[in-house]
Amino acid sequence: MADRLPSYFYSSENVFFNHIVILMIRVISMSCSKKRVNKILNTMLAVSLFLPAFAFSSVTMMGSRIIYPSDAPSMNVEFSNKDLFPYVVQTWLDDGDNESTPVTGKAPFIASPAIFKIASNNGQVLRISYTGQKNLPQDRESLFYFNFLQIPPVNAAGEDSQQKNKMLVMLKNRIKVFYRPVDIAQKIGQLAEHISVTSSVKAAGTTLQIKNNSPFYLSIASVKIKNKNKIYSQPADMLAPFSQGNVEFKKMQIMKNDTAVIEYVNDQGAIVSYEYGINP
């Protein structure tokens, strides 16, 4: 038996906005060797790399992000279970710790109920409330994370009690929570107007510096350069309010009139794109 899972099962995270992590696989058989368990885990990881975040998940949440207005006493989050058997779901919030648990997670929010059972082909509504225990900035967004762990019943691996090698897979989904002060909420439609792009060209390639001059988090999906008849694309990190970040384009030299296209995720979870001139 494997007494501990490989570290990548605790840290894998979808680069988009529905984050999913395989936390634990419990093998219900003392006859299964540690070598065989590790082989199974490695196979599952390899398969998971080619599947979208929710391909494993039976319990899903409506929406890919949570926008929490500062003047809201609470917000409802809806779940659905389209599987043939019930699940137990455990929830918690944290302030950015990928390794957080229901015990260690720290955030000025509470989720109620923190643990619930969701029946087959049924739904559940959970309430998230801001506790006010932490004074958050009112001139910009604050970022937290909502986690929910999907726990299947023991008999989900099969009804045959004589079955030797049964596995239970618990899935952790990680969702961004944006605390949005009411004073800036109406400015979200102007987000694209507060982004600027400058460039730095060296022999090794081109570096684009992206400035987020808005009070909102910029969840970038990709950054592209339109160079003559070619398009070069690179992934990029999320930018906090009033911050900047660099995107490297190796072995690529920008030309006059080249433009940058920034694709980012909006409040509805859709990817939108805007084109910018590149300032030297």
C-alpha positions as a Markdown table, in Angstrom:
| # | Residue | x | y | z |
|---|---|---|---|---|
| 1 | Met | 0.0 | 0.0 | 0.0 |
| 2 | Ala | 1.2 | 3.5 | -0.7 |
| 3 | Asp | 1.2 | 5.5 | 2.5 |
| 4 | Arg | 1.4 | 8.8 | 0.7 |
| 5 | Leu | 0.5 | 10.1 | -2.7 |
| 6 | Pro | 3.1 | 11.7 | -5.0 |
| 7 | Ser | 3.3 | 15.5 | -4.5 |
| 8 | Tyr | 1.9 | 16.3 | -8.0 |
| 9 | Phe | -1.4 | 14.9 | -6.9 |
| 10 | Tyr | -1.6 | 17.7 | -4.4 |
| 11 | Ser | -0.4 | 20.6 | -6.6 |
| 12 | Ser | -1.8 | 20.0 | -10.1 |
| 13 | Glu | -4.0 | 23.0 | -11.1 |
| 14 | Asn | -5.9 | 23.8 | -14.3 |
| 15 | Val | -4.4 | 27.0 | -15.8 |
| 16 | Phe | -7.9 | 28.4 | -16.5 |
| 17 | Phe | -10.5 | 29.1 | -13.9 |
| 18 | Asn | -12.0 | 25.8 | -12.8 |
| 19 | His | -9.1 | 24.3 | -10.9 |
| 20 | Ile | -9.1 | 20.6 | -10.2 |
| 21 | Val | -6.7 | 18.6 | -8.1 |
| 22 | Ile | -6.6 | 14.8 | -7.4 |
| 23 | Leu | -6.0 | 14.9 | -3.6 |
| 24 | Met | -6.2 | 11.3 | -2.7 |
| 25 | Ile | -6.8 | 7.8 | -4.1 |
| 26 | Arg | -7.7 | 5.2 | -1.6 |
| 27 | Val | -7.0 | 1.7 | -2.7 |
| 28 | Ile | -9.4 | -0.7 | -0.9 |
| 29 | Ser | -7.2 | -3.8 | -0.9 |
| 30 | Met | -4.4 | -4.9 | 1.3 |
| 31 | Ser | -3.3 | -7.2 | -1.5 |
| 32 | Cys | -2.4 | -4.4 | -3.8 |
| 33 | Ser | 1.4 | -3.7 | -3.8 |
| 34 | Lys | 2.9 | -0.2 | -3.4 |
| 35 | Lys | 4.5 | -0.7 | -6.9 |
| 36 | Arg | 1.2 | -1.4 | -8.4 |
| 37 | Val | -0.5 | 1.5 | -6.7 |
| 38 | Asn | 2.1 | 3.9 | -8.0 |
| 39 | Lys | 1.7 | 2.6 | -11.5 |
| 40 | Ile | -2.0 | 3.2 | -11.3 |
| 41 | Leu | -1.5 | 6.7 | -10.0 |
| 42 | Asn | 1.0 | 7.6 | -12.7 |
| 43 | Thr | -1.3 | 6.2 | -15.4 |
| 44 | Met | -4.2 | 8.3 | -14.1 |
| 45 | Leu | -2.1 | 11.5 | -14.0 |
| 46 | Ala | -1.0 | 10.9 | -17.6 |
| 47 | Val | -4.6 | 10.6 | -18.7 |
| 48 | Ser | -5.7 | 13.6 | -16.7 |
| 49 | Leu | -3.3 | 15.9 | -18.6 |
| 50 | Phe | -5.4 | 15.5 | -21.8 |
| 51 | Leu | -8.7 | 16.1 | -20.2 |
| 52 | Pro | -10.4 | 19.4 | -19.2 |
| 53 | Ala | -10.8 | 20.3 | -15.5 |
| 54 | Phe | -14.3 | 19.0 | -15.0 |
| 55 | Ala | -13.9 | 15.9 | -17.1 |
| 56 | Phe | -13.5 | 13.9 | -13.8 |
| 57 | Ser | -16.1 | 15.8 | -11.8 |
| 58 | Ser | -19.6 | 14.6 | -11.3 |
| 59 | Val | -20.5 | 17.5 | -8.9 |
| 60 | Thr | -20.2 | 20.8 | -10.7 |
| 61 | Met | -20.7 | 24.4 | -9.7 |
| 62 | Met | -22.6 | 26.9 | -11.7 |
| 63 | Gly | -20.2 | 29.5 | -13.0 |
| 64 | Ser | -16.4 | 29.5 | -13.2 |
| 65 | Arg | -15.8 | 32.3 | -10.7 |
| 66 | Ile | -17.5 | 34.1 | -7.9 |
| 67 | Ile | -17.9 | 37.9 | -7.9 |
| 68 | Tyr | -18.7 | 39.0 | -4.3 |
| 69 | Pro | -20.1 | 42.6 | -4.1 |
| 70 | Ser | -18.9 | 44.4 | -1.0 |
| 71 | Asp | -22.5 | 45.4 | -0.1 |
| 72 | Ala | -23.9 | 41.9 | -0.3 |
| 73 | Pro | -24.8 | 40.2 | 3.0 |
| 74 | Ser | -24.2 | 36.8 | 1.3 |
| 75 | Met | -24.2 | 35.0 | -2.0 |
| 76 | Asn | -25.7 | 31.7 | -3.2 |
| 77 | Val | -23.6 | 29.1 | -5.0 |
| 78 | Glu | -25.4 | 26.4 | -6.9 |
| 79 | Phe | -24.2 | 22.8 | -7.3 |
| 80 | Ser | -25.5 | 19.9 | -9.3 |
| 81 | Asn | -24.8 | 16.1 | -9.3 |
| 82 | Lys | -25.4 | 14.3 | -12.6 |
| 83 | Asp | -23.9 | 11.0 | -11.4 |
| 84 | Leu | -25.8 | 7.8 | -10.5 |
| 85 | Phe | -24.9 | 7.9 | -6.9 |
| 86 | Pro | -24.7 | 10.6 | -4.1 |
| 87 | Tyr | -21.6 | 12.5 | -3.0 |
| 88 | Val | -20.5 | 14.3 | 0.1 |
| 89 | Val | -19.1 | 17.7 | -0.6 |
| 90 | Gln | -16.7 | 19.6 | 1.7 |
| 91 | Thr | -16.1 | 23.3 | 1.2 |
| 92 | Trp | -13.7 | 26.0 | 2.5 |
| 93 | Leu | -12.1 | 29.2 | 1.5 |
| 94 | Asp | -8.5 | 30.4 | 1.6 |
| 95 | Asp | -6.4 | 33.5 | 0.7 |
| 96 | Gly | -4.1 | 31.9 | -1.8 |
| 97 | Asp | -2.6 | 28.8 | -0.2 |
| 98 | Asn | -2.8 | 26.0 | -2.8 |
| 99 | Glu | -2.2 | 23.5 | 0.0 |
| 100 | Ser | -5.0 | 24.8 | 2.3 |
| 101 | Thr | -7.4 | 22.4 | 4.0 |
| 102 | Pro | -10.7 | 23.0 | 5.8 |
| 103 | Val | -8.6 | 23.4 | 9.0 |
| 104 | Thr | -5.8 | 25.6 | 7.7 |
| 105 | Gly | -7.8 | 27.7 | 5.1 |
| 106 | Lys | -7.8 | 31.4 | 6.1 |
| 107 | Ala | -10.3 | 33.9 | 4.5 |
| 108 | Pro | -12.8 | 36.4 | 5.9 |
| 109 | Phe | -15.7 | 34.3 | 4.5 |
| 110 | Ile | -17.7 | 31.4 | 5.7 |
| 111 | Ala | -19.5 | 28.8 | 3.6 |
| 112 | Ser | -22.7 | 27.3 | 4.9 |
| 113 | Pro | -23.3 | 24.4 | 4.9 |
| 114 | Ala | -19.5 | 23.6 | 5.0 |
| 115 | Ile | -20.3 | 19.9 | 4.4 |
| 116 | Phe | -23.3 | 18.6 | 2.6 |
| 117 | Lys | -24.6 | 15.5 | 0.8 |
| 118 | Ile | -25.9 | 15.9 | -2.7 |
| 119 | Ala | -28.2 | 13.2 | -4.1 |
| 120 | Ser | -28.0 | 11.6 | -7.5 |
| 121 | Asn | -29.3 | 13.9 | -10.3 |
| 122 | Asn | -30.0 | 16.6 | -7.7 |
| 123 | Gly | -28.9 | 20.0 | -6.7 |
| 124 | Gln | -27.7 | 22.0 | -3.7 |
| 125 | Val | -27.4 | 25.6 | -2.8 |
| 126 | Leu | -24.6 | 26.9 | -0.6 |
| 127 | Arg | -24.3 | 30.3 | 0.9 |
| 128 | Ile | -21.1 | 32.3 | 1.2 |
| 129 | Ser | -21.0 | 35.2 | 3.6 |
| 130 | Tyr | -18.4 | 37.9 | 4.2 |
| 131 | Thr | -17.5 | 38.0 | 8.0 |
| 132 | Gly | -16.0 | 41.5 | 8.0 |
| 133 | Gln | -13.2 | 40.2 | 10.2 |
| 134 | Lys | -10.6 | 41.6 | 7.8 |
| 135 | Asn | -10.7 | 45.2 | 6.5 |
| 136 | Leu | -10.3 | 44.8 | 2.7 |
| 137 | Pro | -9.3 | 47.7 | 0.4 |
| 138 | Gln | -12.2 | 49.6 | -1.1 |
| 139 | Asp | -10.3 | 51.0 | -4.1 |
| 140 | Arg | -9.5 | 47.7 | -5.7 |
| 141 | Glu | -10.6 | 44.0 | -5.8 |
| 142 | Ser | -9.3 | 41.4 | -3.3 |
| 143 | Leu | -8.7 | 37.8 | -4.3 |
| 144 | Phe | -9.6 | 34.6 | -2.4 |
| 145 | Tyr | -10.3 | 31.0 | -3.4 |
| 146 | Phe | -13.3 | 28.8 | -2.8 |
| 147 | Asn | -12.5 | 25.0 | -2.6 |
| 148 | Phe | -14.9 | 22.1 | -2.8 |
| 149 | Leu | -13.9 | 18.5 | -2.4 |
| 150 | Gln | -16.1 | 15.8 | -4.0 |
| 151 | Ile | -16.1 | 12.6 | -2.0 |
| 152 | Pro | -17.8 | 9.5 | -3.5 |
| 153 | Pro | -19.5 | 6.8 | -1.5 |
| 154 | Val | -17.5 | 3.7 | -0.6 |
| 155 | Asn | -19.5 | 1.5 | -2.9 |
| 156 | Ala | -18.9 | 3.8 | -5.9 |
| 157 | Ala | -16.0 | 1.6 | -7.0 |
| 158 | Gly | -18.3 | -1.4 | -7.5 |
| 159 | Glu | -21.0 | -3.4 | -5.8 |
| 160 | Asp | -19.1 | -6.7 | -5.9 |
| 161 | Ser | -17.8 | -7.1 | -2.3 |
| 162 | Gln | -15.2 | -9.6 | -3.6 |
| 163 | Gln | -13.7 | -7.1 | -5.9 |
| 164 | Lys | -10.0 | -6.8 | -5.0 |
| 165 | Asn | -8.7 | -3.5 | -6.4 |
| 166 | Lys | -11.2 | -0.8 | -5.8 |
| 167 | Met | -10.4 | 2.9 | -6.0 |
| 168 | Leu | -12.1 | 6.0 | -4.6 |
| 169 | Val | -11.2 | 9.2 | -6.2 |
| 170 | Met | -11.7 | 12.5 | -4.3 |
| 171 | Leu | -11.6 | 15.6 | -6.5 |
| 172 | Lys | -10.8 | 19.1 | -5.3 |
| 173 | Asn | -12.1 | 22.1 | -7.4 |
| 174 | Arg | -10.6 | 25.5 | -6.8 |
| 175 | Ile | -12.5 | 28.6 | -7.8 |
| 176 | Lys | -11.5 | 32.3 | -7.7 |
| 177 | Val | -13.5 | 34.6 | -5.5 |
| 178 | Phe | -13.2 | 38.3 | -6.3 |
| 179 | Tyr | -14.3 | 40.6 | -3.5 |
| 180 | Arg | -15.4 | 43.7 | -5.4 |
| 181 | Pro | -16.0 | 47.0 | -3.6 |
| 182 | Val | -19.3 | 48.6 | -4.6 |
| 183 | Asp | -17.5 | 52.0 | -5.3 |
| 184 | Ile | -15.6 | 50.5 | -8.3 |
| 185 | Ala | -18.1 | 47.9 | -9.5 |
| 186 | Gln | -19.5 | 50.2 | -12.3 |
| 187 | Lys | -16.0 | 50.6 | -13.8 |
| 188 | Ile | -15.6 | 46.9 | -14.8 |
| 189 | Gly | -16.8 | 47.8 | -18.3 |
| 190 | Gln | -13.8 | 50.0 | -18.7 |
| 191 | Leu | -11.2 | 47.3 | -17.8 |
| 192 | Ala | -9.8 | 47.0 | -21.3 |
| 193 | Glu | -9.2 | 50.7 | -21.6 |
| 194 | His | -6.9 | 50.6 | -18.6 |
| 195 | Ile | -4.4 | 48.1 | -20.1 |
| 196 | Ser | -1.2 | 49.2 | -21.9 |
| 197 | Val | 1.5 | 47.3 | -23.6 |
| 198 | Thr | 5.2 | 48.3 | -24.1 |
| 199 | Ser | 8.0 | 46.3 | -25.6 |
| 200 | Ser | 11.7 | 45.6 | -25.1 |
| 201 | Val | 13.7 | 44.1 | -27.9 |
| 202 | Lys | 16.9 | 42.2 | -27.5 |
| 203 | Ala | 18.8 | 39.7 | -29.6 |
| 204 | Ala | 17.2 | 36.8 | -27.7 |
| 205 | Gly | 13.7 | 38.0 | -28.5 |
| 206 | Thr | 11.0 | 40.4 | -27.5 |
| 207 | Thr | 9.6 | 41.1 | -24.0 |
| 208 | Leu | 6.1 | 42.6 | -23.7 |
| 209 | Gln | 5.4 | 44.5 | -20.5 |
| 210 | Ile | 1.7 | 44.5 | -19.7 |
| 211 | Lys | 0.4 | 47.1 | -17.3 |
| 212 | Asn | -2.9 | 46.7 | -15.5 |
| 213 | Asn | -3.9 | 50.2 | -14.5 |
| 214 | Ser | -7.4 | 49.2 | -13.4 |
| 215 | Pro | -8.7 | 48.3 | -9.9 |
| 216 | Phe | -9.6 | 44.8 | -11.1 |
| 217 | Tyr | -7.8 | 41.5 | -11.4 |
| 218 | Leu | -6.9 | 40.8 | -15.1 |
| 219 | Ser | -7.2 | 37.0 | -15.6 |
| 220 | Ile | -5.2 | 36.6 | -18.8 |
| 221 | Ala | -5.7 | 33.5 | -20.9 |
| 222 | Ser | -3.0 | 34.4 | -23.5 |
| 223 | Val | -1.0 | 37.2 | -25.1 |
| 224 | Lys | -0.4 | 37.3 | -28.8 |
| 225 | Ile | 1.7 | 39.4 | -31.2 |
| 226 | Lys | 0.4 | 40.0 | -34.7 |
| 227 | Asn | 3.6 | 40.1 | -36.7 |
| 228 | Lys | 3.0 | 40.6 | -40.5 |
| 229 | Asn | 1.1 | 37.4 | -41.5 |
| 230 | Lys | 2.1 | 35.5 | -38.4 |
| 231 | Ile | 0.6 | 35.3 | -34.9 |
| 232 | Tyr | 2.8 | 34.4 | -31.9 |
| 233 | Ser | 1.1 | 33.3 | -28.7 |
| 234 | Gln | 2.3 | 32.9 | -25.1 |
| 235 | Pro | 0.5 | 32.1 | -21.9 |
| 236 | Ala | 0.6 | 34.8 | -19.1 |
| 237 | Asp | -0.1 | 35.1 | -15.4 |
| 238 | Met | -3.0 | 36.9 | -13.8 |
| 239 | Leu | -2.3 | 40.5 | -13.0 |
| 240 | Ala | -3.3 | 42.1 | -9.8 |
| 241 | Pro | -4.9 | 45.6 | -9.7 |
| 242 | Phe | -2.4 | 48.4 | -10.5 |
| 243 | Ser | 0.4 | 45.9 | -11.3 |
| 244 | Gln | 2.4 | 44.8 | -14.3 |
| 245 | Gly | 4.0 | 41.7 | -15.7 |
| 246 | Asn | 6.3 | 40.6 | -18.5 |
| 247 | Val | 5.7 | 38.1 | -21.3 |
| 248 | Glu | 8.7 | 36.7 | -23.2 |
| 249 | Phe | 8.6 | 35.9 | -26.9 |
| 250 | Lys | 11.9 | 34.2 | -27.6 |
| 251 | Lys | 13.6 | 34.4 | -31.0 |
| 252 | Met | 11.0 | 36.8 | -32.2 |
| 253 | Gln | 11.6 | 40.5 | -33.2 |
| 254 | Ile | 8.6 | 42.9 | -33.4 |
| 255 | Met | 8.2 | 45.1 | -36.4 |
| 256 | Lys | 6.7 | 48.5 | -36.9 |
| 257 | Asn | 2.9 | 48.4 | -36.8 |
| 258 | Asp | 2.8 | 45.0 | -35.0 |
| 259 | Thr | 0.0 | 44.8 | -32.4 |
| 260 | Ala | -0.6 | 42.8 | -29.2 |
| 261 | Val | -3.8 | 40.9 | -28.6 |
| 262 | Ile | -4.7 | 40.2 | -24.9 |
| 263 | Glu | -7.2 | 37.5 | -24.2 |
| 264 | Tyr | -8.7 | 37.5 | -20.8 |
| 265 | Val | -11.6 | 36.0 | -18.8 |
| 266 | Asn | -14.6 | 38.3 | -18.1 |
| 267 | Asp | -17.1 | 38.1 | -15.2 |
| 268 | Gln | -19.2 | 35.5 | -17.1 |
| 269 | Gly | -16.2 | 33.2 | -17.6 |
| 270 | Ala | -16.0 | 33.9 | -21.3 |
| 271 | Ile | -12.7 | 34.7 | -23.0 |
| 272 | Val | -12.7 | 38.1 | -24.7 |
| 273 | Ser | -9.9 | 39.7 | -26.6 |
| 274 | Tyr | -8.7 | 43.3 | -27.2 |
| 275 | Glu | -6.0 | 44.5 | -29.5 |
| 276 | Tyr | -3.4 | 47.1 | -28.5 |
| 277 | Gly | -0.7 | 49.1 | -30.1 |
| 278 | Ile | 2.8 | 48.2 | -28.8 |
| 279 | Asn | 4.7 | 51.2 | -27.4 |
| 280 | Pro | 8.5 | 51.1 | -27.6 |
